[in-house]
């Protein structure tokens, strides 16, 4: 098959890692794969995988809503889709999903598989929620099937009436890499370590986390906090660290190619996002035997078991999270128990091969469904274990 993957941003975050992992698996199994993305991508993706994947940049396909640029992006996508004449369009990230679906009729034989990494319309603003749901309903008119990274993400789309069926394929990764990693040699070897592996975006709440941190540091003066990732908020967070006088305790590491080594050194992996699908870092942390302390989100409980392999905190009470972390740091036996629970967690749903295999099966299924509808005859689903 010829497959197009489309996403607005091509940085180093969970949805990008999921997309590239799927695309590489497909390329290695004989499919022709194209990656279409917005401007300013992280160049390492093309450097590492340009021999397997074809990368296409669309300057107008940006993350913020901008009606004129969005219209130009749809027109550019239509031109590109006609030129590539692919079998399947697999969309990722919310805005790219809508833009891609709206442009897809330019290539009528191309099936559209909508990838759901996050629920775009889960917002406190009623106006934005209504707008985003309306756009999703519009895009659904041109979409053949849906695939979500978590059960909770898919259920949100079902409840909103956007689609009547969503398949779940968890975001696979090389778990062995995390299970066998050695601690990063450049991190502190004395004292407890908190690790937050998260792109610097407002929804990750780095600033709120830092503002709640001082009482914890007062009780644990040898504590080190490492923030690993990149994103639009990183300069603001660096300034906040300086202004709060936290530079002796809080260290920004930027994007690291060895997240497994960071996890191997950490005592706790922390996440306080307001909106996620099912963060890959939680699975990675558990694979590395590092307990997770996270603010409650709908999909977390699909892998995080409160009191067994981590602790789940109220979503809007970061001081309470600090109290939870404080109690764990004061009880090494309890921390060791949670670490063992992390190592014992069944993560087979997140195996890398399963992500590629199931995503490709669903792509083939959508393509066959599209061809059957166009030919006007009955369609039969591909069995789950059908060879590719």
PyMOL commands that set and color helices and strands:
alter all, ss='L'
color gray80, all
select helices_A, chain A and resi 14-28+43-49+67-84+94-106+126-140+151-159+175-179+202-204+206-219+234-243+259-265+280-287+300-302+318-329+332-343+348-350+352-375
alter helices_A, ss='H'
color red, helices_A
select strands_A, chain A and resi 2-7+32-37+54-57+88-91+111-116+145-148+167-168+193-197+224-228+250-254+268-271+292-295+310-313
alter strands_A, ss='S'
color yellow, strands_A
deselect
rebuild
show_as cartoon
